[in-house]
Amino acid sequence: MRRATTWTRSLLPLAVLALVVSACAQATASNPVPGFFPLPAITDQGQSSENLYVFILAIATAIFLLVEGLILFAVLRYRRRKGDDQLPTQTHGSMPFELAWTIVPFIIVVALFTLSYQTQEQVDAAVPNPPLTVDVTGFQWQWTFDYKAQGLSFTGQGTDGPVMVLPVGEDVHFRLHSNDVIHSFYLPAFFFKKDVVPGRTNEFDLTLDQTGTYAGQCAEFCGLGHADMRFTVQAVSQADFNAWVTKEQEAAKATPSPLPSGAQSLTLSASNTTAFDESTLTAAAGQPFAVVFTNNEPTGGPPHDFAIKDPAGSSNMLFTGQPLAQAGQTVTYDVPALPAGTYTFICIVHPNMTGTLTVK
């Protein structure tokens, strides 16, 4: 009975470890978030990192099993038994063993160093004349994606953030910029993360291998709105990408319908990310009106926008102004007629910026 209890105590940690590992594997399979086992990378550079990860994991697992196996063997094989009061034979030094545990770790370290260096060279390799360049700007607390050659720009509004559309099978060059503090451009499916540092442009190239929609986020704590700095990447075929570019360029050139003659015009401005310069606005009920919004931030400052919340739900918007007003820019937002009532207007990019709109 005593021997059975001893065996049970010895095997209990192994059983717990097996359950933890299986739970990690199951959670990863059912939830597309990298865990103990990584998801397949969807870029050429990410696959290089993934191969290195798997190799190091295999080496570490083999060493762990060997060491723990030898410990368990020594504990069980040479444990003290009832009536055994003599000290076992003692061995002091063994040249073959000492050579083995010196040479083998040295070989492993050299191999890991060599493979890590090769992988880093593959990941950081610059592509000459990439066909597409995307400038990524992080700021408190959103992202802007600029396709300068295509004349397109997208800035996130709300917790979903902006959408970056990329072609599959083409080299894409990224340039990272920050207007304020350190952010981090992180895409789990890309197996890639790079800091976004103010005063410095970090550049890299990626080549996507498969279509799909992938979530990204800021992985460097950057202030109160850090959790809302999310974005989405849509990987599409080259033909779909070209069609998307054409569609967005036409939408950018479209002229909005003019307001009716004599429509009311309201003035609003912002000089920082903490509050609008005007905290109250008043408009006539049942009539469309315009909000002439000026972003008084200095050059290089963050963009702002104007939106009106739905009183029936704090997370819903009755109106969202487009486009965003960049630093030093004035944008006119045409707001449709609203029924009488009291509304909250907000900068979606900076949700702490709010005011009161009275419609009567």
Summary of the structure (lengths in Angstrom):
residues: 360
radius of gyration: 29.7
end to end distance: 85.8
largest distance: 107.0
contacts: 978
relative contact order: 0.10
helix: 33%
strand: 32%
